[in-house]
């Protein structure tokens, strides 16, 4: 059984994230999506970690990321290599939107391999989704714009709840 660990901050999860999950289901027997805190991003986050985990679980369960492999969604903290080991991951899977993502992810992939021997697989996102980022989704939502085309339904509901609570 081949297991891929798909880490990210997912704040909020986007249609691009779900595209990577859907495609990963066809490549791996088990995909473990982990919501991690990124110390280079705002500490509080737009959506809390529990909301992100629940929105991802609901999006996967609703068929918005359908496929043959199993998908689990968890919150995690600590070093990525330790999280990968904890979940029995064979590889770390990273969705790549463009050259900037590659430049950011490639040194981390090399370091993770050096620390633990785990390989990183870079999966380019679908071209029609490459412009979508969590940052842009947050900015559009906070500015009162519609994000329906940018996020799965359960995520849109979580975004609306977050905005009405603020």
Secondary structure, 3 states (H helix, E strand, C coil): CCEEEEEECCCCCCHHHHHHHHHHHHHCCEEEEEEECCCCCCCCCCCCHHHHHHHHHHHHHCCCCCCCCEEEEEEECCCHHHHHHHCCCCEEEEEECCHHHHHHHHHHHHHHHHHHCCEEEEEECCHHHCCCCHHHHHHHHHCCCCCCCCCCHHHHHHHHHHHHHC
